[in-house]
Amino acid sequence: MKKKIFLSALSAAILLFSACGGGGGGGGGSTPTTVTVERGPVFNATVEDANGQRAVNTPNTNRYTFSSTPVYPITVRGGQVDVNYDGVIDTNDIPLPITLKTDRGDRITAMTTFLTALPADEKEKLADTLGVGIDELYALPSEANGKIVAANNAAFSALYSAAHDVTVDLEDAFLNTFEVLKQEEVATEENSDNITEDELAEMEEQLNATLGISHLSESDIDIINDNLTNDNVTDDNDYDNMTEDDNYDNVTGRAN
């Protein structure tokens, strides 16, 4: 039987208590702010704002709450992607293999990561090229039409490729992949209000296979479970001064 991840009430309490007692720098105000991280739902990640304030993950969800208004950009490292959208992390799923970011709003995706790297005028040009509004590009794939889903998959592919090959031109890789995905995967869904979770899962699984991204193993699941039930998973000392991706274990979402 596949092992699945469930945080106990005690573990959840430890997470919340630790987040309140320690942590990052102050945000831009005192208003709690919840952000949603999606490449498939992303669980157990480290989500921080520009001042180092760390958000608390609501157990078994892709929602993360800052105690104060975050300062942008917000960065997401580590954690796992619930590829099949079943609400648990198991051997059907993958570690989050890239860093995600956003420079605005409360949704963090591969597309928002791509946009964060662009100047404002380039964002507008890209939206015009794709034939969508700029705000649409900041939507979650699970709430968007086929064109936005294709854009997110293209952004994920480009970011993953660029992370593994410094010669990759990020924008060219994105545009080339977008055209292929739009035609092959979602052309019939382009004008739909939403693509189903099953359809999203199938597209993401196909892309993961193309990119050679491996599923989590049974031993990975054991490690993740152990870390989630260990009270030092939220120890600030594990994360002090962590700014480089290499300092994070993408399987567990913890600092190496």
C-alpha distance (Angstrom), angle and dihedral (degrees) to the residues before:
residue distance angle dihedral
M1 . . .
K2 3.76 . .
K3 3.75 114.0 .
K4 3.78 113.6 -121.4
I5 3.76 132.3 -162.6
F6 3.76 119.8 -119.0
L7 3.81 121.7 165.0
S8 3.78 112.5 -139.1
A9 3.78 120.3 -131.0
L10 3.80 87.4 -108.4
S11 3.79 92.9 54.2
A12 3.79 91.0 47.9
A13 3.78 90.2 51.0
I14 3.81 90.5 50.2
L15 3.80 90.7 51.8
L16 3.78 93.1 50.3
F17 3.80 94.3 44.2
S18 3.79 93.4 48.6
A19 3.79 92.6 47.9
C20 3.78 91.5 52.4
G21 3.80 93.1 46.4
G22 3.79 101.7 45.9
G23 3.70 142.9 11.0
G24 3.71 151.6 81.0
G25 3.74 137.0 -1.1
G26 3.75 125.5 -71.2
G27 3.78 123.8 -79.2
G28 3.75 130.9 -136.2
G29 3.82 94.8 -81.2
S30 3.77 145.2 -12.9
T31 3.80 99.3 -88.9
P32 3.84 116.2 113.6
T33 3.80 109.5 -123.5
T34 3.80 127.6 -163.2
V35 3.80 121.6 -155.5
T36 3.80 129.0 -170.6
V37 3.81 121.7 -138.4
E38 3.79 117.6 -157.6
R39 3.78 136.2 179.4
G40 3.65 84.7 126.9
P41 3.81 99.8 -34.5
V42 3.82 109.3 -45.9
F43 3.81 114.4 -141.5
N44 3.82 132.1 -170.8
A45 3.80 96.4 10.4
T46 3.79 129.0 147.4
V47 3.81 106.9 -111.2
E48 3.80 117.0 -172.8
D49 3.78 136.9 167.6
A50 3.80 126.4 -136.3
N51 3.82 91.5 -85.8
G52 3.80 93.6 52.4
Q53 3.80 94.9 -103.6
R54 3.79 106.9 152.8
A55 3.79 124.3 -143.9
V56 3.81 123.6 -137.3
N57 3.81 116.9 -122.7
T58 3.80 115.3 -130.5
P59 3.84 100.5 -129.3
N60 3.80 116.4 -96.6
T61 3.81 93.1 4.2
N62 3.80 138.6 91.0
R63 3.82 92.3 -122.7
Y64 3.80 121.1 111.9
T65 3.80 124.7 -173.0
F66 3.80 127.3 -151.8
S67 3.80 114.8 -155.5
S68 3.82 89.5 -140.8
T69 3.78 133.3 29.8
P70 3.82 104.9 -74.9
V71 3.78 125.0 -121.9
Y72 3.81 112.8 -130.6
P73 2.93 141.0 -83.2
I74 3.80 98.9 54.5
T75 3.80 114.9 -159.5
V76 3.82 129.2 -155.6
R77 3.81 121.7 -161.0
G78 3.78 133.3 173.2
G79 3.77 125.3 -8.1
Q80 3.77 129.4 108.7
V81 3.81 135.6 -78.1
D82 3.81 117.5 -127.9
V83 3.80 91.8 -142.8
N84 3.80 96.3 179.2
Y85 3.83 94.8 43.5
D86 3.82 93.4 -127.9
G87 3.80 95.5 133.8
V88 3.81 97.6 -112.7
I89 3.79 135.5 81.9
D90 3.81 113.1 -121.1
T91 3.78 140.7 136.6
N92 3.80 91.1 -63.9
D93 3.80 88.7 68.9
I94 3.81 138.4 72.3
P95 3.79 138.8 -137.6
L96 3.80 112.4 -103.4
P97 3.83 98.9 -98.8
I98 3.82 100.3 -167.3
T99 3.78 138.4 42.8
L100 3.81 113.7 -102.9
K101 3.81 125.8 -153.0
T102 3.76 144.3 173.5
D103 3.78 131.8 -164.7
R104 3.81 95.1 -161.3
G105 3.79 144.7 15.2
D106 3.77 131.7 17.9
R107 3.82 102.3 -73.2
I108 3.79 123.4 87.2
T109 3.80 119.9 -167.9
A110 3.78 141.9 141.9
M111 3.80 87.9 -89.6
T112 3.81 94.4 52.5
T113 3.81 87.3 49.4
F114 3.79 90.8 54.5
L115 3.81 91.3 46.6
T116 3.81 92.5 49.7
A117 3.80 88.8 63.1
L118 3.82 92.3 55.7
P119 3.83 129.8 81.7
A120 3.81 114.9 -115.4
D121 3.80 94.7 -101.9
E122 3.80 91.3 50.2
K123 3.80 89.9 52.9
E124 3.79 90.3 56.8
K125 3.81 92.0 46.5
L126 3.79 90.4 50.9
A127 3.79 92.3 50.1
D128 3.81 89.5 50.7
T129 3.80 91.1 48.6
L130 3.80 91.0 52.0
G131 3.81 92.5 43.2
V132 3.80 95.8 -122.7
G133 3.79 138.1 108.4
I134 3.79 118.3 -97.0
D135 3.81 91.4 -119.1
E136 3.81 90.2 56.6
L137 3.79 89.7 60.4
Y138 3.81 89.6 60.5
A139 3.83 92.7 56.2
L140 3.80 124.9 109.0
P141 3.81 112.9 -103.3
S142 3.81 89.1 -126.1
E143 3.80 88.9 60.1
A144 3.80 98.3 40.9
N145 3.78 142.0 79.5
G146 3.78 126.7 -102.4
K147 3.79 95.9 -88.1
I148 3.81 91.9 57.4
V149 3.80 90.6 45.5
A150 3.81 88.9 53.3
A151 3.81 89.9 48.7
N152 3.81 91.1 52.1
N153 3.79 92.8 48.4
A154 3.80 90.5 47.4
A155 3.80 90.9 49.4
F156 3.81 91.1 49.4
S157 3.80 91.6 49.6
A158 3.81 92.9 47.5
L159 3.81 93.9 46.6
Y160 3.80 92.7 47.2
S161 3.81 92.0 47.5
A162 3.80 93.1 47.1
A163 3.81 90.8 49.3
H164 3.80 89.3 57.3
D165 3.81 99.7 37.5
V166 3.80 121.1 38.3
T167 3.81 90.9 -161.6
V168 3.81 92.8 65.9
D169 3.81 114.1 109.2
L170 3.80 102.4 -137.8
E171 3.80 98.4 -151.1
D172 3.80 95.2 44.1
A173 3.80 90.8 47.8
F174 3.78 90.1 50.5
L175 3.80 96.3 49.1
N176 3.81 94.3 44.8
T177 3.79 93.2 48.7
F178 3.80 92.4 44.0
E179 3.78 92.1 58.9
V180 3.80 92.2 49.3
L181 3.80 94.6 46.8
K182 3.78 93.5 43.6
Q183 3.79 91.6 54.4
E184 3.80 99.7 38.1
E185 3.79 103.5 35.0
V186 3.76 114.9 23.1
A187 3.79 110.7 15.1
T188 3.81 91.8 113.2
E189 3.80 91.3 47.3
E190 3.79 97.6 46.8
N191 3.79 95.8 107.9
S192 3.80 97.4 36.5
D193 3.79 118.6 114.3
N194 3.78 92.0 -129.2
I195 3.76 140.1 -0.1
T196 3.79 113.3 -134.3
E197 3.78 121.6 -106.9
D198 3.80 89.7 -114.9
E199 3.80 89.8 55.9
L200 3.80 91.7 46.6
A201 3.79 90.7 49.5
E202 3.80 92.6 50.1
M203 3.82 92.8 49.7
E204 3.79 93.0 47.0
E205 3.81 92.6 46.8
Q206 3.80 91.3 51.6
L207 3.80 91.4 49.8
N208 3.82 92.2 46.8
A209 3.80 89.4 53.3
T210 3.80 91.5 48.6
L211 3.79 90.9 51.5
G212 3.81 92.2 45.5
I213 3.81 95.9 -118.2
S214 3.80 110.4 162.1
H215 3.79 127.0 -138.3
L216 3.77 121.6 -115.2
S217 3.80 113.7 -88.1
E218 3.79 127.7 -134.2
S219 3.81 88.8 -103.8
D220 3.81 90.2 51.8
I221 3.80 88.9 54.7
D222 3.81 90.3 50.7
I223 3.82 90.8 52.2
I224 3.80 92.6 47.8
N225 3.80 91.7 49.2
D226 3.79 91.3 48.9
N227 3.79 91.9 50.7
L228 3.79 93.7 47.1
T229 3.79 91.9 53.7
N230 3.79 94.3 44.5
D231 3.78 114.1 91.3
N232 3.82 93.0 -140.7
V233 3.81 90.4 68.3
T234 3.81 86.1 92.4
D235 3.81 97.3 38.7
D236 3.79 106.8 132.6
N237 3.79 90.1 -144.8
D238 3.80 88.8 70.6
Y239 3.78 90.7 62.3
D240 3.80 105.8 33.5
N241 3.80 112.1 139.6
M242 3.81 93.3 -8.7
T243 3.77 108.5 158.0
E244 3.81 104.9 139.9
D245 3.80 123.8 80.5
D246 3.80 89.6 -133.6
N247 3.81 89.0 68.7
Y248 3.79 91.6 65.3
D249 3.77 129.3 77.2
N250 3.79 103.7 -138.1
V251 3.79 92.6 -156.7
T252 3.78 96.7 56.2
G253 3.81 100.7 22.1
R254 3.81 89.6 -129.3
A255 3.76 132.8 120.5
N256 3.79 115.8 -92.3
